[in-house]
Amino acid sequence: MDALDHVADAAADLLTRVESILVRAGAPAGHPVWPLLRRVRALPAEAVGAVVALRPAALTAAASALAPLAEAYQLTGESAARPVAWTGPAADAFAAQARALAATDRELARSVRATIGYAEAVTGWAAQSRGALAQTLATVLTSAEAVTVRTARATPEAIGAAAAIAARVLATVAEAYDRAEALHEEWAGRLVEHPEQPCSPDGPASGANTTVRL
Amino acid sequence: MDDPRQLADRLESAATAISVGAAALDGVRADPGQLGEDAAGRPGEIGRVLHAQWSAALSARTREAGRAGARLVEAAAGLRRATQAYAAADGAAHDRLRRRGA
């Protein structure tokens, strides 16, 4: 459990009251909560639930699991590019094939490293979002508006306080998902599948005047 | 400098290493729910987008690994066939020379 798990539990009742007031009485006209509600398209408790649900442990595990594959590609690229004690037309044909293999595997190593980078970026985004929301909820829980929402019924003061709390929470969630959207766009071109490469079905052909160290 | 048989061995070992690396990805499939895909509104929508992006990236890496391993195995097999053909040609030439000398 992290700070958000603790503070979200503590804030659950307050957020339920906030939603109840806003659903029954609405928010003051022109209040900043309106554009935030349209932007997030969720009520505060739902929006908090979405961030609480972020558990990217599998992405962290994936970053570790992908590392050996990147290393295998890197080593393959280096192996295929090494010189071989073999000369002649068939050796030349194979050298071209080996160069292509080495280039492809270097590209594949880059794709795997990009995928590791993406997993780390999403994990970092989730951690940052959880931390920011925990801080907002902690601030809101000890605010004067929280006291008003807890003690007053649907008075104009309580409606204003509920709208203010909702706006703070939704602003934090909206910022988090703006970053997520930017992250998605930033990585879109770096995770694409490497196209299939044609491969000689017969391997190097035999040729005249060939020398091979056997 | 390696000879062709040693290179074929190295390519086969590399294919195995790539297969092992790809198999490790099966354990980290993109489990649904970890990015809040079921949430309401924009958070759920973006959670689904991120999950789809992650899932597609893992699938792409798995397919690439399958093709890369197959390419290396093919290259190693071609190299071995060529090496065996040269050895057979050398042996035949050696036999002919020996018969002429006899």
Boltz contact constraints between the chains, C-beta under 6 A:
constraints:
  - contact:
      token1: [A, 40]
      token2: [B, 41]
      max_distance: 6.0
  - contact:
      token1: [A, 40]
      token2: [B, 42]
      max_distance: 6.0
  - contact:
      token1: [A, 41]
      token2: [B, 41]
      max_distance: 6.0
  - contact:
      token1: [A, 41]
      token2: [B, 42]
      max_distance: 6.0
  - contact:
      token1: [A, 42]
      token2: [B, 40]
      max_distance: 6.0
  - contact:
      token1: [A, 42]
      token2: [B, 41]
      max_distance: 6.0
  - contact:
      token1: [A, 46]
      token2: [B, 40]
      max_distance: 6.0
  - contact:
      token1: [A, 50]
      token2: [B, 36]
      max_distance: 6.0
  - contact:
      token1: [A, 50]
      token2: [B, 39]
      max_distance: 6.0
  - contact:
      token1: [A, 50]
      token2: [B, 43]
      max_distance: 6.0
  - contact:
      token1: [A, 53]
      token2: [B, 36]
      max_distance: 6.0
  - contact:
      token1: [A, 54]
      token2: [B, 36]
      max_distance: 6.0
  - contact:
      token1: [A, 55]
      token2: [B, 34]
      max_distance: 6.0
  - contact:
      token1: [A, 56]
      token2: [B, 34]
      max_distance: 6.0
  - contact:
      token1: [A, 58]
      token2: [B, 28]
      max_distance: 6.0
  - contact:
      token1: [A, 58]
      token2: [B, 31]
      max_distance: 6.0
  - contact:
      token1: [A, 58]
      token2: [B, 34]
      max_distance: 6.0
  - contact:
      token1: [A, 61]
      token2: [B, 28]
      max_distance: 6.0
  - contact:
      token1: [A, 62]
      token2: [B, 28]
      max_distance: 6.0
  - contact:
      token1: [A, 65]
      token2: [B, 24]
      max_distance: 6.0
  - contact:
      token1: [A, 65]
      token2: [B, 28]
      max_distance: 6.0
  - contact:
      token1: [A, 68]
      token2: [B, 21]
      max_distance: 6.0
  - contact:
      token1: [A, 69]
      token2: [B, 21]
      max_distance: 6.0
  - contact:
      token1: [A, 72]
      token2: [B, 17]
      max_distance: 6.0
  - contact:
      token1: [A, 72]
      token2: [B, 18]
      max_distance: 6.0
  - contact:
      token1: [A, 72]
      token2: [B, 21]
      max_distance: 6.0
  - contact:
      token1: [A, 76]
      token2: [B, 14]
      max_distance: 6.0
  - contact:
      token1: [A, 79]
      token2: [B, 10]
      max_distance: 6.0
  - contact:
      token1: [A, 79]
      token2: [B, 14]
      max_distance: 6.0
  - contact:
      token1: [A, 83]
      token2: [B, 1]
      max_distance: 6.0
  - contact:
      token1: [A, 84]
      token2: [B, 2]
      max_distance: 6.0
  - contact:
      token1: [A, 84]
      token2: [B, 4]
      max_distance: 6.0
  - contact:
      token1: [A, 84]
      token2: [B, 7]
      max_distance: 6.0
  - contact:
      token1: [A, 85]
      token2: [B, 1]
      max_distance: 6.0
  - contact:
      token1: [A, 85]
      token2: [B, 3]
      max_distance: 6.0
  - contact:
      token1: [A, 86]
      token2: [B, 4]
      max_distance: 6.0
  - contact:
      token1: [A, 90]
      token2: [B, 82]
      max_distance: 6.0
  - contact:
      token1: [A, 108]
      token2: [B, 64]
      max_distance: 6.0
  - contact:
      token1: [A, 108]
      token2: [B, 68]
      max_distance: 6.0
  - contact:
      token1: [A, 112]
      token2: [B, 61]
      max_distance: 6.0
  - contact:
      token1: [A, 115]
      token2: [B, 57]
      max_distance: 6.0
  - contact:
      token1: [A, 115]
      token2: [B, 61]
      max_distance: 6.0
  - contact:
      token1: [A, 177]
      token2: [B, 42]
      max_distance: 6.0
  - contact:
      token1: [A, 177]
      token2: [B, 43]
      max_distance: 6.0
  - contact:
      token1: [A, 177]
      token2: [B, 46]
      max_distance: 6.0
  - contact:
      token1: [A, 180]
      token2: [B, 46]
      max_distance: 6.0
  - contact:
      token1: [A, 181]
      token2: [B, 46]
      max_distance: 6.0
  - contact:
      token1: [A, 184]
      token2: [B, 49]
      max_distance: 6.0
  - contact:
      token1: [A, 184]
      token2: [B, 53]
      max_distance: 6.0
  - contact:
      token1: [A, 191]
      token2: [B, 57]
      max_distance: 6.0
  - contact:
      token1: [A, 193]
      token2: [B, 60]
      max_distance: 6.0
  - contact:
      token1: [A, 194]
      token2: [B, 64]
      max_distance: 6.0
  - contact:
      token1: [A, 196]
      token2: [B, 67]
      max_distance: 6.0
  - contact:
      token1: [A, 199]
      token2: [B, 71]
      max_distance: 6.0
  - contact:
      token1: [A, 199]
      token2: [B, 74]
      max_distance: 6.0
  - contact:
      token1: [A, 203]
      token2: [B, 78]
      max_distance: 6.0
  - contact:
      token1: [A, 203]
      token2: [B, 81]
      max_distance: 6.0
  - contact:
      token1: [A, 204]
      token2: [B, 78]
      max_distance: 6.0
  - contact:
      token1: [A, 204]
      token2: [B, 82]
      max_distance: 6.0
  - contact:
      token1: [A, 206]
      token2: [B, 85]
      max_distance: 6.0
  - contact:
      token1: [A, 212]
      token2: [B, 86]
      max_distance: 6.0
  - contact:
      token1: [A, 213]
      token2: [B, 3]
      max_distance: 6.0
  - contact:
      token1: [A, 214]
      token2: [B, 87]
      max_distance: 6.0
